[in-house]
Amino acid sequence: MTPNDVRKLALALPEAEEQAHFDKPSFRVRGKIFATLWEKEKRAVLKLSLEEQDAFVKMQPEVFAVTPWGHQGWTSVELARVDRALFGKLLVEAWRRIAPKRVVAAWDAAHPRAPAK
């Protein structure tokens, strides 16, 4: 994954916009941040659930790390080490936490999820 890959994926989500946040790009829906991009460091920070954060940090500590705002689910992701498909799924989940319910419902209608096994 590259910073440009992150930008492209994030901005493809409905109502997503890029805005500066402490001199870093952030991706927002209606002013609420779901991801930030640390281009020089080649990492992204996503708003995960605390359960996701805990599981991924334990399973892949070389890829995922808790940030100083980790108590809110903010999780650092090393772009050079993360699986692209997994990152895409987590980015969508971060967006889903922030986006309005009707926007998420429209996304879900257009992108049905695979049934759980």
C-alpha positions in Angstrom: 0.0 0.0 0.0 1.1 3.5 -0.7 -0.2 6.8 0.6 -1.8 7.4 -2.8 -3.5 4.0 -2.6 -5.0 5.1 0.8 -6.1 8.4 -0.6 -7.8 6.8 -3.6 -9.6 4.2 -1.5 -10.8 6.7 1.1 -12.0 9.3 -1.4 -14.0 6.6 -3.3 -16.3 6.2 -0.3 -19.5 8.2 -0.3 -19.3 11.7 1.0 -15.6 11.3 1.9 -13.5 14.4 1.8 -9.9 15.2 2.4 -9.0 18.0 4.8 -5.8 18.9 6.7 -5.6 17.8 10.3 -2.5 19.0 12.2 -0.5 19.2 8.9 -1.6 15.7 7.9 -4.3 14.6 5.4 -7.5 13.4 7.1 -10.5 11.7 5.5 -13.9 12.8 6.8 -17.6 12.4 6.4 -19.5 15.6 7.3 -16.5 16.9 9.2 -15.9 13.7 11.2 -12.6 11.9 10.8 -12.4 8.2 9.9 -8.8 8.0 8.8 -5.6 10.1 8.7 -2.5 9.7 6.5 1.0 10.0 7.7 2.7 10.2 4.3 6.4 10.6 5.3 6.0 7.7 7.8 4.1 5.6 5.3 1.3 4.8 7.7 -2.4 5.4 8.2 -4.4 5.8 11.3 -7.9 4.3 11.2 -10.8 4.5 13.7 -11.4 0.8 14.5 -13.6 -0.8 17.1 -11.8 -1.5 20.3 -12.3 -5.3 19.6 -10.8 -5.0 16.1 -7.9 -2.9 17.5 -7.2 -5.4 20.2 -7.3 -8.4 17.8 -5.2 -6.9 15.0 -2.6 -5.5 17.4 -2.2 -8.9 19.0 -2.2 -10.9 15.7 0.0 -8.5 13.7 2.0 -6.2 16.0 4.4 -5.5 13.1 1.5 -4.0 11.1 -0.9 -2.5 13.7 -0.2 -0.4 16.8 -2.3 1.5 19.3 -2.0 5.3 19.1 -2.1 7.7 22.0 -5.9 8.0 21.2 -6.2 4.2 21.2 -8.9 4.3 23.9 -11.2 5.7 21.1 -10.1 2.9 18.6 -7.5 4.9 16.7 -5.0 2.4 15.3 -1.8 2.9 13.3 -1.3 0.8 10.2 2.1 0.3 8.6 1.2 0.6 4.9 4.2 -1.4 3.6 3.2 -4.4 5.7 -0.5 -4.5 5.6 -2.5 -6.7 3.2 -4.3 -4.5 0.7 -7.6 -6.3 0.9 -7.6 -6.3 4.7 -6.7 -2.6 4.7 -9.6 -1.9 2.3 -12.1 -3.7 4.5 -10.8 -1.9 7.7 -11.0 1.5 5.9 -14.6 0.8 4.9 -15.4 -0.2 8.5 -13.8 3.0 9.8 -15.9 5.0 7.3 -19.1 3.1 8.4 -18.5 4.2 12.0 -18.6 7.8 11.0 -20.9 8.1 8.0 -24.7 8.8 8.5 -26.9 5.7 8.7 -28.7 6.4 5.4 -25.4 6.8 3.6 -24.2 3.5 5.0 -27.5 1.8 4.1 -27.1 3.0 0.5 -23.5 1.7 0.4 -24.7 -1.7 1.9 -27.4 -2.0 -0.8 -24.8 -1.4 -3.5 -22.1 -3.6 -1.9 -23.7 -6.7 -0.3 -21.5 -8.4 2.3 -20.6 -12.0 2.1 -22.6 -14.1 4.6 -20.7 -14.9 7.8 -19.4 -18.5 8.0 
